Amino acid sequence: MSTVLPSYNLFGIQAEPVSIEVEVARGMPHFSITGMPSASIKESKDRLRSAIEASGYRFPMTRKIVHLAPAETPKRGSHFDLPMALGLLVASGQIEALPKGMMAIGELGLHGGVRAVTGLFPGASMAKEIHTIIFPQANHEEARLLENVKCIPVRSLKDAIQSISGSPQTIVPHQNKAPNLHPWAITDISGHPHAKRALMIAATGGHHLLMHGPPGTGKSLLARAFPSLLPDLKKNEASEVMQISSVAGQPIKHARPFRKVHHSISRAQLMGGGSQGKPGELSLAHRGVLFLDEIPEFKREVLESLRQPLEDGQYMLSRQQRNLCFPSRFQLIASMNPCPCGYHGDQQHSCSCHPYEIARYQKKLSGPLMDRLDLFVYIPRLSYSELNQEDEIPLKDLRSQVRLARDRQIQRQGKLNHELTGKEIQKLNLSKEIQTLLETATERLGLSGRGIHKTIKLALSIADLDGRVIDTKAIQEALAYRKL
């Protein structure tokens, strides 16, 4: 007797349908799994036998074949355990067949327990014909995010079998929109009005920002508080973030990601990939913030790998004759000291660095990478009185300003200013005064073509934040942020 059960296979952050074909026939005891299974799938033979017998059922002592179709693609993941066990029990006539449109996923323990798996959200979202899914209880929160799918949590193989024909316990999807909660708010930080203005502009247009200044002046704290200015995730953005978190095995959160990485990170950890094509830090920061503290301390190859993600909002990796596309539409917030000792230009401390050391330290950031950053902000040392100042504007008002400015951009062009292309910028009706100012600035500051476009996009965000049209004043403020 044979049976077929639906499942999925992960390639990067994408899920593809897989059919699990199970056949139990007469013959010498033999168990084979075909369809290019990984080592974790091959090892499931012993897990299946132990789990089935521990659940009070008979492991078929005949010829057994499990085929994972299509055969030409490699299969990975422990989520195949539960459907293979159910398939063996159905094919051997011990339980009834699963209803059409039902999918089961889960890793089996030796005593019949069902453990959590990765990729539940993209796997269940991929199969449009699936209306019921049996999944591990440990994936409860992730399953609550699924829509138009009946979700049945189970703790063991025995629970899964009972849920096929009985009245299983189901869960109700989330109905209310989760708030954008962050441990730090920008209004919790005293002083730094110039830096806060730059952060507001960056949040408005989705721009990348570099803060530089002496140690202890609040660069890291400002970066941690930056997400408090960002609006809540939209429905499509939340779906993208949840899909990446599910594949990476990260806790499901309802706020924009904030990823702070250490300078010892490798290029592979930053970009992801590997044999299983898992997302790296660039994708985990998608629709959120990637914070690189002390950016000159990062390896050069790591920093140079940021070029394509910063420019395109995605990057490609080739693995096993397949091209994996990882989304990376994040905002880069970076910080650095002006020199190795940190006190170059500080009026209260003397710098002990040689001019050659200072130049070498600052040149760790290549010209092409610097050209892809939008705002450069100096964070000075504050006096005692400035440290005790309180913000007069509440956080909700600051977030409201950013949200309204973003709405203006969406209504005008359907995207944020940072995402505008060169052709779209050329179509803008810039006044003669603006064009003359940009021409003068290009000659004096040596701006590249990308630098000119970034200045215009930055000026658009400044004008949107202030509720006015782009003018020479907005261009002048944008140019002030384009110098390190």
VOGU-3710 file (C-alpha; in Angstrom, 3 decimals, decimal comma):
1> mstvlpsynl> 0,000/0,000/0,000  1,187/3,521/-0,715  0,252/7,089/0,213  1,336/10,630/-0,636  1,706/13,533/1,832  2,518/17,190/1,082  5,504/19,019/2,575  8,045/21,687/1,667  11,778/22,185/1,175  13,742/25,356/1,919
11> fgiqaepvsi> 16,132/27,075/-0,496  17,443/30,211/1,157  14,304/31,913/2,471  12,043/30,433/-0,202  9,978/27,276/0,248  9,194/24,858/-2,579  6,561/22,090/-2,537  7,681/18,505/-1,913  5,605/15,319/-2,176  6,425/12,564/0,307
21> evevargmph> 5,580/9,256/-1,356  5,520/6,304/1,061  5,172/2,654/0,028  4,984/-0,391/2,321  5,116/-3,677/0,358  5,890/-7,302/0,891  9,519/-8,362/0,932  12,588/-8,575/3,095  12,827/-5,890/5,814  14,413/-2,881/4,179
31> fsitgmpsas> 14,011/0,871/4,585  15,272/3,335/1,991  14,756/7,084/1,546  15,298/8,454/-1,969  15,141/11,903/-3,546  18,544/13,354/-2,583  17,979/13,417/1,215  20,483/15,105/3,510  22,247/13,344/6,381  19,611/14,525/8,884
41> ikeskdrlrs> 16,864/12,949/6,752  18,776/9,680/6,310  19,263/9,453/10,061  15,503/9,725/10,557  15,142/5,963/9,953  16,090/5,172/13,556  14,065/8,103/14,926  10,964/6,955/13,057  11,163/3,392/14,319  11,697/4,400/17,940
51> aieasgyrfp> 8,978/7,094/17,858  6,388/4,815/16,215  6,962/1,975/18,687  7,012/4,358/21,673  3,620/5,682/20,543  2,072/2,199/20,701  2,123/1,316/17,001  3,924/-1,329/14,973  6,910/-0,421/12,832  6,435/-2,330/9,537
61> mtrkivhlap> 9,026/-5,094/9,235  8,718/-5,316/5,437  10,079/-3,403/2,447  9,579/0,331/2,952  10,400/3,118/0,504  10,048/6,858/1,118  10,573/9,039/-1,928  10,910/12,837/-1,703  9,799/14,315/-5,012  11,064/16,031/-7,118
71> aetpkrgshf> 14,105/13,779/-7,133  16,612/16,210/-8,689  16,643/18,765/-5,863  18,493/18,217/-2,546  16,230/17,935/0,508  17,170/19,199/3,969  15,463/19,574/7,309  14,096/17,562/10,196  10,506/18,676/9,476  10,065/15,603/7,244
81> dlpmalgllv> 10,037/13,283/10,300  6,378/13,629/11,262  4,879/13,265/7,761  7,122/10,268/7,025  5,987/8,562/10,253  2,338/9,249/9,448  2,891/8,009/5,902  4,361/4,722/7,166  1,383/4,189/9,483  -1,114/4,987/6,719
91> asgqiealpk> 0,642/2,790/4,155  0,773/-0,125/6,633  -2,970/0,216/7,349  -2,650/1,198/11,014  -4,310/4,628/10,748  -6,622/6,315/8,265  -5,275/8,531/5,506  -4,824/12,239/6,031  -7,654/14,352/4,564  -6,875/16,191/1,361
101> gmmaigelgl> -5,392/19,633/2,064  -3,790/18,643/5,383  -0,042/18,979/5,923  2,009/17,756/8,901  5,486/18,970/9,850  7,716/18,301/12,840  10,867/16,629/14,129  10,364/13,408/16,088  12,111/12,455/19,311  12,929/8,871/20,244
111> hggvravtgl> 9,980/8,751/22,654  7,462/10,078/20,157  7,635/13,767/21,055  7,411/16,436/18,351  10,067/19,160/18,403  10,147/22,603/16,805  11,236/23,094/13,202  12,366/26,025/11,063  10,580/27,442/8,048  6,999/26,876/9,224
121> fpgasmakei> 5,797/30,305/8,080  7,153/30,216/4,487  6,376/26,494/4,187  2,722/26,865/5,126  2,331/30,094/3,149  3,768/28,474/0,023  1,087/25,773/-0,368  -2,147/27,511/-1,388  -4,061/24,225/-1,528  -3,268/23,487/2,144
131> htiifpqanh> -6,099/24,438/4,517  -4,977/22,516/7,650  -1,521/22,133/9,137  -0,341/19,919/12,006  2,754/21,410/13,605  4,832/21,255/16,830  3,440/23,019/19,882  6,796/24,804/20,191  6,013/26,680/16,931  2,770/27,982/18,433
141> eearllenvk> 3,540/31,719/18,190  4,783/31,442/14,625  1,672/29,536/13,512  -0,578/32,254/14,940  0,674/34,532/12,175  -0,729/32,306/9,419  -3,936/33,383/7,731  -6,643/31,239/6,098  -5,070/28,082/7,527  -6,453/25,865/10,309
151> cipvrslkda> -3,563/25,314/12,726  -3,375/22,223/14,954  -0,543/22,197/17,541  0,650/18,778/18,771  3,178/17,634/21,350  3,660/14,043/20,202  3,125/11,625/17,337  0,117/10,188/19,207  -1,457/13,678/19,346  -0,933/14,088/15,613
161> iqsisgspqt> -2,653/10,757/14,889  -5,615/11,671/17,100  -5,959/15,058/15,421  -6,471/13,460/12,000  -9,885/12,011/12,860  -10,758/13,573/16,227  -11,608/17,091/17,337  -8,184/18,673/17,687  -7,307/21,809/19,576  -6,783/24,681/17,173
171> ivphqnkapn> -5,325/28,148/17,635  -6,714/31,534/16,693  -4,567/33,817/14,515  -3,460/37,212/15,774  -6,119/39,840/15,157  -4,656/42,987/16,683  -1,688/44,805/15,224  1,306/44,533/17,517  2,907/47,794/18,674  6,392/48,853/17,683
181> lhpwaitdis> 8,147/48,405/21,025  11,819/49,274/21,606  13,835/49,402/24,821  15,197/52,871/24,062  13,373/55,971/22,845  15,056/58,926/21,179  13,474/61,223/23,803  15,299/59,329/26,563  18,581/60,831/25,352  19,523/64,318/26,514
191> ghphakralm> 20,941/66,975/24,199  22,291/66,321/20,697  19,588/68,274/18,797  21,675/68,248/15,602  22,113/64,466/15,744  18,427/63,918/16,489  17,518/66,072/13,503  19,754/63,894/11,302  18,163/60,728/12,700  14,704/62,133/11,938
201> iaatgghhll> 15,759/62,808/8,344  17,263/59,330/8,033  14,052/57,747/9,376  11,951/59,841/6,996  13,623/58,770/3,764  15,230/55,453/4,748  18,766/56,856/4,462  22,037/55,350/5,721  23,893/57,298/8,409  27,411/57,427/9,878
211> mhgppgtgks> 28,062/59,048/13,261  31,599/60,009/14,253  33,042/61,639/17,328  35,011/61,009/20,558  34,229/57,954/22,683  31,430/58,193/25,227  29,489/60,955/23,488  26,378/58,850/22,839  26,832/57,419/19,327  25,824/53,876/20,271
221> llarafpsll> 22,932/55,108/22,401  21,565/57,230/19,557  21,811/54,247/17,217  19,923/52,008/19,662  17,186/54,629/19,995  16,849/55,182/16,246  14,238/52,399/15,692  11,844/54,226/18,034  11,370/56,817/15,264  10,421/54,270/12,618
231> pdlkknease> 6,742/53,514/11,907  5,219/50,095/12,555  5,702/47,383/9,981  3,094/47,207/7,250  1,406/43,891/6,560  3,634/42,954/3,610  6,773/44,095/5,457  5,844/42,064/8,547  5,324/39,000/6,359  8,824/39,385/4,878
241> vmqissvagq> 10,417/39,794/8,318  8,558/36,785/9,729  9,571/34,629/6,769  13,265/35,395/7,293  13,039/34,872/11,072  11,258/31,556/10,571  13,906/30,197/8,193  16,745/31,400/10,428  15,179/29,892/13,555  15,007/33,308/15,228
251> pikharpfrk> 12,275/34,329/17,709  9,282/35,861/15,979  9,041/39,568/16,821  6,485/42,142/15,745  8,813/45,169/15,679  11,352/46,244/13,098  14,600/44,266/13,467  17,621/45,873/15,097  20,813/43,917/14,489  24,057/44,994/16,143
261> vhhsisraql> 26,993/42,918/14,920  30,478/42,639/16,391  33,470/43,748/14,351  34,860/40,186/14,395  32,006/38,970/12,168  33,002/37,121/9,000  31,718/37,753/5,501  29,848/34,424/5,553  28,077/35,312/8,802  27,138/38,723/7,449
271> mgggsqgkpg> 25,786/37,522/4,098  24,626/34,046/5,080  24,545/31,174/2,630  26,397/27,997/3,532  25,258/24,563/2,415  21,700/25,239/3,615  21,451/28,771/2,276  20,489/30,346/5,590  20,079/34,133/5,799  22,843/36,178/7,395
281> elslahrgvl> 22,810/39,414/9,358  22,077/41,480/6,242  18,789/39,633/5,717  17,969/39,422/9,408  18,062/43,250/9,419  15,616/43,439/6,471  13,024/46,217/6,981  14,914/47,263/10,090  18,306/48,582/11,190  21,823/47,157/10,894
291> fldeipefkr> 24,175/48,812/13,397  27,932/48,584/12,861  29,670/50,029/15,917  33,272/51,154/15,343  32,999/50,417/11,643  36,745/50,884/10,854  37,484/47,830/13,028  35,576/45,522/10,650  37,511/43,504/8,087  37,761/45,174/4,709
301> evleslrqpl> 36,206/42,239/2,858  33,223/42,403/5,212  32,706/46,116/4,603  33,085/45,801/0,834  30,398/43,099/0,776  27,927/45,812/1,849  28,073/47,556/-1,514  25,420/45,606/-3,432  22,960/45,240/-0,508  23,139/48,978/0,221
311> edgqymlsrq> 22,553/49,845/-3,424  19,961/47,250/-4,486  18,210/46,181/-1,283  19,028/42,552/-2,055  21,974/40,328/-2,968  22,535/37,045/-4,768  24,502/33,982/-3,692  25,147/30,892/-5,826  24,783/27,562/-4,033  24,589/24,083/-5,585
321> qrnlcfpsrf> 23,759/25,303/-9,084  21,049/27,596/-7,702  20,952/31,350/-7,258  19,628/32,368/-3,853  18,182/35,868/-3,523  18,253/37,386/-0,049  16,336/40,618/0,699  18,364/43,264/2,528  16,388/46,501/2,502  17,726/47,758/5,821
331> qliasmnpcp> 19,010/51,072/7,114  22,705/51,086/7,942  23,624/53,044/11,071  27,370/53,114/11,680  29,633/54,805/14,203  33,347/55,471/14,423  35,975/57,359/16,394  38,018/59,977/14,529  41,299/58,134/15,200  42,635/54,982/16,916
341> cgyhgdqqhs> 42,811/56,666/20,345  39,478/58,394/19,729  40,386/61,958/20,718  41,422/63,606/17,454  39,718/67,008/17,358  38,456/66,735/20,954  39,029/69,998/22,829  39,173/68,319/26,249  41,601/65,489/25,445  44,823/65,453/23,498
351> cschpyeiar> 45,265/62,968/20,673  48,270/60,631/20,893  48,027/59,352/17,310  50,513/60,112/14,542  48,970/61,844/11,473  49,844/58,747/9,435  47,902/56,568/11,883  44,889/58,879/11,692  44,894/58,854/7,890  45,316/55,085/7,770
361> yqkklsgplm> 42,492/54,590/10,277  40,048/56,737/8,339  40,998/55,171/5,010  39,758/51,778/6,205  36,427/52,909/4,766  36,812/52,856/0,993  35,545/55,635/-1,257  32,852/53,483/-2,944  31,453/52,469/0,453  31,484/56,045/1,786
371> drldlfvyip> 29,732/57,196/-1,389  26,846/54,845/-0,598  26,225/56,457/2,795  23,835/59,403/2,941  24,418/61,344/6,157  27,613/62,041/8,114  26,996/63,467/11,580  29,540/64,617/14,154  28,568/63,787/17,755  30,335/66,251/20,087
381> rlsyselnqe> 31,012/65,949/23,804  28,196/67,468/25,890  28,505/69,748/28,898  26,915/68,856/32,241  23,973/71,190/31,670  23,320/69,717/28,211  23,298/66,213/29,685  20,422/67,230/31,977  18,207/68,762/29,299  14,862/67,145/28,578
391> deiplkdlrs> 13,185/66,890/25,196  10,189/69,180/24,831  8,597/67,165/22,009  7,050/63,794/23,010  8,093/60,651/21,151  4,627/60,134/19,673  4,845/63,558/18,001  8,259/62,784/16,521  6,998/59,446/15,194  3,941/61,199/13,801
401> qvrlardrqi> 6,159/63,659/11,891  8,134/60,778/10,373  4,971/58,864/9,476  3,369/61,881/7,788  6,570/62,598/5,844  6,678/58,990/4,658  3,037/59,197/3,605  3,895/62,223/1,454  6,581/60,216/-0,327  4,303/57,222/-0,938
411> qrqgklnhel> 1,548/59,452/-2,323  3,987/61,316/-4,557  6,137/58,501/-5,936  4,996/55,197/-4,407  8,283/54,614/-2,546  10,659/56,203/-0,057  13,132/58,820/-1,255  16,101/56,515/-0,682  14,644/54,051/-3,219  14,362/56,571/-6,070
421> tgkeiqklnl> 16,278/55,661/-9,211  18,434/57,990/-11,297  15,759/58,279/-14,003  13,125/59,219/-11,431  15,402/61,907/-9,986  16,029/63,357/-13,461  12,278/63,759/-13,932  12,023/66,037/-10,892  11,270/69,674/-11,709  14,190/71,270/-9,888
431> skeiqtllet> 14,338/75,055/-10,007  17,162/76,957/-11,677  18,466/78,090/-8,275  18,707/74,490/-7,076  20,526/73,371/-10,215  23,011/76,255/-9,916  23,652/75,395/-6,267  24,182/71,716/-7,104  26,600/72,621/-9,909  28,675/74,813/-7,574
441> aterlglsgr> 28,664/72,134/-4,843  29,746/69,463/-7,312  32,788/71,489/-8,341  33,816/72,451/-4,794  33,091/69,170/-2,993  33,942/66,823/-5,850  30,614/64,991/-5,658  30,151/61,929/-7,864  27,005/61,250/-9,846  25,775/59,033/-7,019
451> gihktiklal> 26,665/61,757/-4,518  24,570/64,320/-6,416  21,585/61,972/-6,498  21,949/61,226/-2,801  22,038/64,949/-2,035  18,783/65,472/-3,945  17,111/62,498/-2,232  18,292/63,757/1,140  16,919/67,230/0,370  13,572/65,675/-0,579
461> siadldgrvi> 13,427/63,958/2,820  14,261/67,227/4,584  11,481/69,004/2,685  8,999/66,181/3,387  9,851/66,242/7,101  9,295/70,017/7,228  6,126/69,803/5,117  7,365/71,911/2,206  8,595/71,458/-1,350  12,287/71,011/-2,096
471> dtkaiqeala> 14,191/74,312/-2,200  17,728/75,672/-1,907  17,497/75,636/1,892  16,838/71,885/1,843  19,735/71,377/-0,592  22,096/73,377/1,635  21,170/71,312/4,694  21,592/68,109/2,694  25,062/69,211/1,541  26,018/69,878/5,164
481> yrkl> 25,337/66,201/5,926  27,395/64,970/2,953  30,804/65,786/4,559  32,667/63,534/7,029
//
